């Protein structure tokens, strides 16, 4: 795991973390607060409309945020291609209200990267802390108890 490679705090605020590149995938309508919050911490911001368009840029991104409005918005084949392209990249899939039963009916994304609207901004903050080396990352293979602890518990510090 590579931490703190291209990440620095901005000069004015001690808690403001800067990353080199952010990739936003999909339509951010209704999720603009997430895009704005993450963009404020990125030197380079790239936005694409769909997963196939993201495949060339995703491996270079420090943080990838996917906006998902409905459960069938992305196919399993598209998701697997993206996941295979970015095995070490931090990933957040912001799921809208129509995706609230997504985990019960099907689960193409790893549960650890999926966040509902009540946790979007909190997860962005946590992932920025992970990228800056302030806390341990949540692995894509994490169970539901680990996901809950990551989102709502204290930061697990690096030893």
N, CA and C of each residue as an Amber inpcrd file, in Angstrom:
protein
   477
   0.8440000  -1.1660000   0.0000000   0.0000000   0.0000000   0.0000000
   0.8950000   1.2350000   0.0000000   0.5890000   2.1540000  -0.8800000
   1.3500000   3.3980000  -0.9580000   0.5150000   4.4980000  -0.3280000
   1.0690000   5.1340000   0.6790000   0.3740000   6.2340000   1.3300000
   1.2230000   7.4860000   1.2450000   0.5820000   8.6050000   1.2520000
   1.2380000   9.9080000   1.2840000   2.1490000  10.1790000   0.0940000
   1.9840000   9.4430000  -1.0030000   2.8370000   9.6310000  -2.1670000
   2.6880000  11.0300000  -2.7620000   1.4900000  11.3880000  -3.1430000
   1.2450000  12.6770000  -3.7740000   0.3130000  13.5530000  -2.9630000
   0.2260000  13.2940000  -1.6990000  -0.7740000  13.9720000  -0.9010000
  -0.1180000  14.9080000   0.0900000  -0.6360000  16.1180000   0.1440000
  -0.1350000  17.1210000   1.0760000  -1.3030000  17.9020000   1.6300000
  -1.1030000  18.4270000   2.7860000  -2.1050000  19.3190000   3.3510000
  -1.9160000  20.6770000   2.6870000  -3.0100000  21.3540000   2.4730000
  -2.8750000  22.7030000   1.9280000  -2.3310000  23.6040000   3.0220000
  -1.7180000  24.6780000   2.6350000  -1.0370000  25.5360000   3.5890000
  -1.9130000  26.2070000   4.6190000  -3.1390000  26.5720000   4.2780000
  -3.9440000  27.3840000   5.1870000  -4.6290000  26.6060000   6.2940000
  -5.1420000  25.4270000   6.0190000  -5.8560000  24.6790000   7.0390000
  -5.1440000  23.3680000   7.3170000  -4.9000000  23.0880000   8.5820000
  -4.2110000  21.8610000   8.9550000  -5.0200000  20.6280000   8.5860000
  -6.3270000  20.7250000   8.5790000  -7.1410000  19.5480000   8.2940000
  -7.5190000  19.4210000   6.8190000  -7.0470000  20.3180000   5.9820000
  -7.3910000  20.2540000   4.5640000  -6.3450000  19.4220000   3.8270000
  -6.7800000  18.3340000   3.2520000  -5.9030000  17.3970000   2.5590000
  -6.0360000  17.6150000   1.0620000  -4.9260000  17.5960000   0.3510000
  -4.9530000  17.7440000  -1.0970000  -4.4730000  16.4550000  -1.7500000
  -5.2020000  16.0250000  -2.7740000  -4.7910000  14.8760000  -3.5670000
  -4.5000000  15.3620000  -4.9830000  -3.7370000  14.5810000  -5.7120000
  -3.3760000  14.9830000  -7.0740000  -4.5540000  14.9110000  -8.0300000
  -5.2650000  13.7610000  -8.0390000  -6.3080000  13.6340000  -9.0550000
  -7.5600000  12.9340000  -8.5390000  -8.6760000  13.4380000  -9.0160000
  -9.9950000  12.9380000  -8.6690000 -10.7230000  12.6350000  -9.9650000
 -11.3630000  11.4740000 -10.0170000 -12.1590000  11.1120000 -11.1870000
 -13.6090000  10.9490000 -10.7520000 -14.4920000  11.7140000 -11.3780000
 -15.9290000  11.6450000 -11.1140000 -16.5860000  10.9390000 -12.2930000
 -17.3850000   9.9180000 -11.9950000 -18.0120000   9.1220000 -13.0540000
 -19.5270000   9.1950000 -12.9210000 -20.1940000   9.5760000 -13.9870000
 -21.6480000   9.5860000 -14.0080000 -22.2340000  10.9630000 -13.7750000
 -23.5470000  10.9770000 -13.6510000 -24.3160000  12.2010000 -13.4880000
 -24.3790000  12.5650000 -12.0050000 -23.8590000  13.7110000 -11.6430000
 -23.8270000  14.1140000 -10.2340000 -25.0980000  14.8350000  -9.7790000
 -26.1180000  14.8710000 -10.6240000 -27.3640000  15.5440000 -10.2610000
 -27.9160000  14.9710000  -8.9510000 -28.1580000  15.8500000  -8.0080000
 -28.6390000  15.4390000  -6.6950000 -27.5190000  15.0610000  -5.7480000
 -26.3090000  14.9390000  -6.2750000 -25.1500000  14.5540000  -5.4770000
 -24.0430000  15.6000000  -5.6160000 -24.4280000  16.8060000  -5.9570000
 -23.4530000  17.8680000  -6.2040000 -22.5960000  18.1570000  -4.9730000
 -23.1520000  17.9890000  -3.7810000 -22.3880000  18.2570000  -2.5630000
 -21.1790000  17.3410000  -2.4610000 -21.3310000  16.1120000  -2.9040000
 -20.2070000  15.1640000  -2.8850000 -19.1400000  15.6070000  -3.8710000
 -19.5540000  15.9290000  -5.0870000 -18.6090000  16.3650000  -6.1060000
 -17.8800000  17.6250000  -5.6580000 -18.5930000  18.5540000  -5.0670000
 -17.9860000  19.8000000  -4.5980000 -17.0080000  19.5410000  -3.4560000
 -17.4140000  18.7230000  -2.4860000 -16.5500000  18.4340000  -1.3310000
 -15.2610000  17.7460000  -1.7610000 -15.3660000  16.7640000  -2.6320000
 -14.1650000  16.0560000  -3.0930000 -13.3040000  16.9500000  -3.9720000
 -13.9400000  17.7130000  -4.8480000 -13.2000000  18.5810000  -5.7700000
 -12.3860000  19.6430000  -5.0380000 -12.8670000  20.0610000  -3.8840000
 -12.1450000  21.0720000  -3.1060000 -10.8000000  20.5600000  -2.6080000
 -10.5970000  19.2520000  -2.6570000  -9.3620000  18.6520000  -2.1570000
  -8.4980000  18.0600000  -3.2670000  -8.8270000  18.3430000  -4.5230000
  -8.0850000  17.7590000  -5.6390000  -7.4550000  18.8270000  -6.5100000
  -6.2190000  18.5940000  -6.9060000  -5.5360000  19.5090000  -7.8170000
  -6.0410000  19.3440000  -9.2490000  -6.3270000  18.1000000  -9.6390000
  -6.8010000  17.7980000 -10.9860000  -8.1060000  17.0220000 -10.8850000
  -9.1200000  17.4880000 -11.5940000 -10.4360000  16.8650000 -11.5450000
 -10.8330000  16.4640000 -12.9540000 -11.2150000  15.2130000 -13.0980000
 -11.6660000  14.6960000 -14.3770000 -13.0850000  14.1670000 -14.1880000
 -13.9420000  14.3940000 -15.1440000 -15.3200000  13.9080000 -15.0780000
 -15.6580000  13.2270000 -16.3910000 -16.2720000  12.0590000 -16.2880000
 -16.7260000  11.3130000 -17.4640000 -18.1650000  10.8780000 -17.2320000
 -18.8490000  10.5680000 -18.3180000 -20.2670000  10.2340000 -18.2360000
 -20.5530000   8.7890000 -17.8500000 -19.6330000   7.8690000 -18.1550000
 -19.9360000   6.4520000 -17.9320000 -18.6790000   5.6580000 -17.5930000
 -18.8690000   4.4170000 -17.1960000 -17.7360000   3.5830000 -16.7840000
 -16.7720000   3.2700000 -17.9290000 -17.2350000   2.9060000 -19.1260000
 -16.2720000   2.6440000 -20.1980000 -15.3590000   3.8460000 -20.4880000
 -15.8940000   5.0440000 -20.4150000 -15.0880000   6.2410000 -20.6510000
 -14.0570000   6.4630000 -19.5590000 -14.2880000   5.8930000 -18.3990000
 -13.4010000   6.1040000 -17.2540000 -12.1980000   5.1760000 -17.2400000
 -12.2470000   4.1080000 -17.9870000 -11.2110000   3.0770000 -17.8760000
  -9.8000000   3.5710000 -18.1500000  -9.6420000   4.5070000 -19.0380000
  -8.2910000   4.9820000 -19.3430000  -7.7550000   5.9250000 -18.2720000
  -8.6210000   6.6880000 -17.6170000  -8.1700000   7.6560000 -16.6120000
  -8.1730000   7.1030000 -15.1900000  -8.9980000   6.1160000 -14.9320000
  -9.1760000   5.6130000 -13.5620000  -7.8870000   5.1320000 -12.8920000
  -7.0140000   4.4060000 -13.5780000  -5.8080000   3.9280000 -12.8930000
  -4.8770000   5.0420000 -12.4000000  -4.9470000   6.2160000 -13.0040000
  -4.0970000   7.3230000 -12.5790000  -4.7340000   8.1600000 -11.4660000
  -5.9870000   7.9560000 -11.1870000  -6.6860000   8.7570000 -10.1820000
  -6.3570000   8.2690000  -8.7740000  -6.3180000   9.2020000  -7.8340000
  -6.1190000   8.8600000  -6.4330000  -7.4330000   8.4620000  -5.7850000
  -8.5040000   9.0990000  -6.2140000  -9.8400000   8.8250000  -5.6990000
 -10.8130000   8.8110000  -6.8640000 -11.6370000   7.7690000  -6.9230000
 -12.6620000   7.6480000  -7.9550000 -14.0170000   7.6650000  -7.2580000
 -14.9040000   8.5250000  -7.7310000 -16.2590000   8.5850000  -7.1950000
 -17.2290000   8.2980000  -8.3310000 -18.0610000   7.2830000  -8.1200000
 -19.0810000   6.9020000  -9.0900000 -20.4330000   7.3420000  -8.5400000
 -21.2180000   8.0070000  -9.3740000 -22.5690000   8.4130000  -8.9940000
 -23.5510000   7.4060000  -9.6010000 -24.3150000   6.7380000  -8.7500000
 -25.2640000   5.7260000  -9.2180000 -26.6670000   6.1090000  -8.7520000
 -27.5490000   6.3330000  -9.7120000 -28.9150000   6.7650000  -9.3930000
 -29.9210000   5.6270000  -9.3740000 -29.6620000   4.5620000 -10.1170000
 -30.5760000   3.4220000 -10.1350000 -29.7590000   2.1310000 -10.1290000
 -30.3420000   1.0490000  -9.6070000 -29.5890000  -0.2070000  -9.4880000
 -29.0390000  -0.7370000 -10.8040000 -29.7240000  -0.5160000 -11.9020000
 -29.2850000  -1.0600000 -13.1920000 -28.5440000  -0.0530000 -14.0590000
 -28.0690000   1.0020000 -13.4600000 -27.3820000   2.0370000 -14.2290000
 -26.0830000   1.5270000 -14.8540000 -25.3930000   0.6440000 -14.1560000
 -24.1340000   0.0830000 -14.6560000 -24.2440000  -1.4370000 -14.7130000
 -23.7240000  -2.0210000 -15.7800000 -23.7800000  -3.4790000 -15.9290000
 -22.6560000  -4.1330000 -15.1250000 -22.8460000  -5.4010000 -14.8300000
 -21.8200000  -6.1490000 -14.1140000 -20.5050000  -6.1500000 -14.8950000
 -20.5630000  -6.3030000 -16.1960000 -19.3440000  -6.3140000 -17.0220000
 -18.5950000  -4.9870000 -16.9130000 -19.3160000  -3.8640000 -16.9580000
 -18.6780000  -2.5460000 -16.8240000 -18.0440000  -2.3840000 -15.4470000
 -18.7590000  -2.8010000 -14.4280000 -18.2570000  -2.6810000 -13.0510000
 -16.9970000  -3.5000000 -12.8680000 -17.0130000  -4.7390000 -13.3450000
 -15.8370000  -5.6010000 -13.1960000 -14.6210000  -5.0450000 -13.9400000
 -14.8330000  -4.4690000 -15.1050000 -13.7160000  -3.8520000 -15.8390000
 -13.1100000  -2.7060000 -15.0350000 -13.9740000  -1.8750000 -14.4450000
 -13.4620000  -0.7650000 -13.6440000 -12.7280000  -1.2840000 -12.4130000
 -13.3160000  -2.2200000 -11.6950000 -12.6750000  -2.7550000 -10.4830000
 -11.3240000  -3.3940000 -10.8030000 -11.2480000  -4.0960000 -11.9140000
  -9.9810000  -4.7150000 -12.3130000  -8.9430000  -3.6780000 -12.7180000
  -9.3850000  -2.5370000 -13.2100000  -8.4630000  -1.4780000 -13.6390000
  -7.9000000  -0.6880000 -12.4580000  -8.5880000  -0.7070000 -11.3150000
  -8.1710000   0.1480000 -10.1880000  -8.1090000  -0.6230000  -8.8600000
  -7.3960000  -1.7170000  -8.7840000  -7.4260000  -2.5120000  -7.5440000
  -6.8770000  -1.7920000  -6.3100000  -6.0430000  -0.7920000  -6.4680000
  -5.4540000  -0.0920000  -5.3230000  -5.9480000   1.3410000  -5.1670000
  -6.8400000   1.7600000  -6.0280000  -7.3630000   3.1210000  -5.9840000
  -8.5110000   3.1980000  -4.9890000  -8.6130000   4.2950000  -4.2760000
  -9.7350000   4.4980000  -3.3590000 -10.9700000   4.7700000  -4.1980000
 -12.0740000   4.1270000  -3.8610000 -13.2890000   4.1700000  -4.6530000
 -14.4980000   4.3940000  -3.7540000 -15.3770000   5.2790000  -4.1960000
 -16.6480000   5.5130000  -3.5140000 -17.7430000   5.4300000  -4.5690000
 -18.7850000   4.6560000  -4.2890000 -19.9500000   4.6050000  -5.1610000
 -21.0950000   5.2490000  -4.3890000 -21.4450000   6.4670000  -4.7810000
 -22.5290000   7.2080000  -4.1270000 -23.8470000   6.7490000  -4.7310000
 -24.6540000   6.1130000  -3.9160000 -25.9090000   5.5660000  -4.4090000
 -27.0910000   6.4190000  -3.9720000 -27.9310000   6.7410000  -4.9290000
 -29.1080000   7.5490000  -4.6700000 -30.2240000   6.7480000  -4.0310000
 -31.3390000   7.3970000  -3.7270000 -32.4390000   6.7510000  -3.0230000
 -33.0280000   5.5340000  -3.7480000 -32.9750000   5.5250000  -5.0780000
 -33.5040000   4.3720000  -5.8090000 -32.6500000   3.1280000  -5.6260000
 -31.4690000   3.2830000  -5.0730000 -30.5560000   2.1530000  -4.8550000
 -30.6350000   1.6140000  -3.4260000 -31.5910000   2.0590000  -2.6430000
 -31.6110000   1.6880000  -1.2240000 -31.7490000   0.1910000  -0.9870000
 -32.3510000  -0.5500000  -1.8910000 -32.4590000  -2.0010000  -1.7100000
 -31.4220000  -2.7590000  -2.5300000 -30.4860000  -2.0490000  -3.1080000
 -29.4900000  -2.6380000  -4.0070000 -28.7600000  -3.8160000  -3.3790000
 -28.3190000  -3.6860000  -2.1510000 -27.5710000  -4.7500000  -1.4920000
 -28.3930000  -5.9810000  -1.1870000 -29.7040000  -5.8320000  -1.1060000
 -30.5570000  -6.9860000  -0.8250000 -30.8920000  -7.7670000  -2.0840000
 -31.0270000  -7.0850000  -3.1970000 -31.4680000  -7.7580000  -4.4120000
 -30.3150000  -8.1880000  -5.3170000 -29.2510000  -7.4460000  -5.3140000
 -28.0480000  -7.7950000  -6.0730000 -26.9110000  -6.9370000  -5.5580000
 -25.7150000  -7.4000000  -5.7770000 -24.5750000  -6.6340000  -5.2920000
 -23.4140000  -6.8210000  -6.2550000 -23.3010000  -5.9210000  -7.2150000
 -22.2000000  -5.9890000  -8.1670000 -20.9700000  -5.2700000  -7.6300000
 -21.1800000  -4.1630000  -6.9470000 -20.0690000  -3.4210000  -6.3370000
 -19.7180000  -4.0750000  -5.0090000 -18.4540000  -4.0020000  -4.5810000
 -18.1440000  -4.4480000  -3.2130000 -18.9280000  -3.5860000  -2.2170000
 -19.4950000  -4.2060000  -1.2120000 -20.3170000  -3.4690000  -0.2350000
 -19.5260000  -2.3300000   0.4100000 -18.2370000  -2.5120000   0.5730000
 -17.4110000  -1.5170000   1.2670000 -17.2880000  -0.1950000   0.5150000
 -17.5160000  -0.1950000  -0.7820000 -17.3760000   1.0580000  -1.5390000
 -18.7130000   1.7660000  -1.7370000 -19.8170000   1.1010000  -1.4480000
 -21.1500000   1.6640000  -1.6530000 -21.5770000   2.4940000  -0.4490000
 -21.9980000   3.7180000  -0.7070000 -22.4860000   4.5740000   0.3700000
 -23.8080000   5.2110000  -0.0320000 -24.7410000   5.2120000   0.9050000
 -26.0240000   5.8380000   0.6300000 -25.9320000   7.3260000   0.9490000
 -27.0000000   8.0390000   0.6550000 -26.9610000   9.4960000   0.7680000
 -26.7070000  10.0000000   2.1780000 -26.9770000   9.1950000   3.1910000
 -26.7280000   9.6530000   4.5600000 -25.2440000   9.6350000   4.9140000
 -24.4310000   8.9430000   4.1020000 -23.0110000   8.8050000   4.4270000
 -22.0590000   9.3630000   3.3720000 -22.5680000   9.9590000   2.3010000
 -21.6960000  10.4210000   1.2170000 -20.5690000  11.3090000   1.6970000
 -20.9020000  12.3880000   2.3650000 -19.8920000  13.3800000   2.7480000
 -18.9460000  12.8430000   3.8050000 -19.4680000  12.0490000   4.7290000
 -18.6170000  11.4320000   5.7510000 -17.6020000  10.5070000   5.1000000
 -18.0390000   9.7500000   4.1020000 -17.1250000   8.8100000   3.4420000
 -16.0510000   9.5490000   2.6580000 -16.3950000  10.6410000   2.0180000
 -15.3840000  11.4330000   1.3060000 -14.3120000  11.8890000   2.2950000
 -14.7210000  12.4040000   3.4430000 -13.7590000  12.8470000   4.4680000
 -12.8740000  11.6980000   4.9330000 -13.4690000  10.5270000   5.1670000
 -12.6910000   9.3620000   5.6090000 -11.6870000   8.9390000   4.5440000
 -12.1140000   8.9010000   3.2930000 -11.2040000   8.4790000   2.2220000
 -10.0610000   9.4660000   2.0430000 -10.3080000  10.7340000   2.2380000
  -9.2270000  11.7150000   2.1770000  -8.2350000  11.4830000   3.3090000
  -8.7300000  11.1230000   4.4900000  -7.8380000  10.8040000   5.6060000
  -7.0100000   9.5580000   5.3040000  -7.6170000   8.5900000   4.6530000
  -6.8860000   7.3850000   4.2530000  -5.7620000   7.7670000   3.2940000
  -6.0850000   8.5750000   2.2990000  -5.0870000   8.9600000   1.3040000
  -3.9490000   9.7890000   1.8900000  -4.2240000  10.5250000   2.9510000
  -3.1750000  11.3290000   3.5760000  -2.3750000  10.5390000   4.5970000
  -2.8030000   9.3100000   4.8700000  -2.0860000   8.4770000   5.8360000
  -2.5360000   8.6760000   7.2680000  -3.6350000   9.3640000   7.4770000
  -4.1300000   9.6240000   8.8300000  -4.8970000   8.4490000   9.4270000
  -5.4480000   7.5820000   8.5800000  -6.1500000   6.4160000   9.1110000
  -6.0370000   5.2490000   8.1400000  -6.3290000   4.0720000   8.6570000
  -6.2360000   2.8520000   7.8570000  -7.3850000   2.7750000   6.8610000
  -7.1270000   2.1990000   5.6880000  -8.1830000   2.0920000   4.6860000
  -9.1710000   0.9780000   5.0050000 -10.3400000   1.0990000   4.4550000
 -11.3440000   0.0450000   4.5070000 -11.1350000  -0.8170000   3.2720000
 -10.8080000  -2.1070000   3.4410000 -10.6070000  -2.9470000   2.2560000
 -11.9310000  -3.2300000   1.5500000 -11.8740000  -3.4650000   0.2610000
 -13.0740000  -3.7680000  -0.5090000 -13.7640000  -5.0320000  -0.0070000
 -13.0300000  -5.8990000   0.6730000 -13.5750000  -7.1640000   1.1590000
 -14.1660000  -7.0550000   2.5650000 -14.2650000  -5.8640000   3.0970000
 -14.7510000  -5.6700000   4.4660000 -16.1910000  -6.1510000   4.6170000
 -16.4650000  -6.6670000   5.8120000 -17.8240000  -7.0940000   6.1490000
 -18.6410000  -5.9070000   6.6330000 -19.9360000  -6.1280000   6.8160000
 -20.8270000  -5.0440000   7.2110000 -20.4490000  -4.4250000   8.5480000
 -19.9550000  -5.2280000   9.4970000 -19.5400000  -4.6730000  10.7840000
 -18.3160000  -3.7750000  10.6260000 -17.3930000  -4.1530000   9.7630000
 -16.2090000  -3.3230000   9.5090000 -16.5860000  -2.0270000   8.7940000
 -17.5360000  -2.1070000   7.8740000 -17.9950000  -0.9210000   7.1550000
 -18.6260000   0.0650000   8.1310000 -19.4810000  -0.4490000   9.0270000
 -20.1210000   0.4010000  10.0230000 -19.0690000   1.0610000  10.9170000
 -18.0970000   0.2830000  11.3750000 -17.0420000   0.8310000  12.2430000
 -16.2310000   1.8900000  11.5140000 -15.9520000   1.6930000  10.2330000
 -15.1910000   2.6660000   9.4530000 -15.9620000   3.9790000   9.3250000
 -17.2550000   3.8740000   9.0210000 -18.0650000   5.0610000   8.8040000
 -18.4490000   5.7930000  10.0810000 -18.6880000   5.0580000  11.1660000
 -19.2280000   5.6890000  12.3700000 -18.3050000   5.6390000  13.5790000
 -17.2600000   4.8480000  13.5170000 -16.3560000   4.7360000  14.6580000
 -15.1920000   5.6980000  14.5690000 -14.3290000   5.6450000  15.5760000
 -13.1310000   6.4950000  15.5420000 -12.1930000   6.0280000  14.4290000
 -11.3570000   6.9420000  13.9630000 -10.3870000   6.5940000  12.9290000
  -9.4080000   5.5790000  13.4750000  -9.1720000   4.5290000  12.6850000
  -8.1480000   3.5460000  13.0480000  -6.8260000   4.0980000  12.5450000
  -5.9350000   4.4120000  13.4680000  -4.6640000   5.0630000  13.1190000
  -3.6410000   4.0510000  12.6320000  -2.7390000   4.5320000  11.7990000
  -1.6110000   3.7330000  11.3530000  -0.6450000   3.5500000  12.5090000
  -0.0800000   2.3820000  12.6270000   0.8720000   2.1330000  13.7270000
   2.2550000   2.5950000  13.3670000
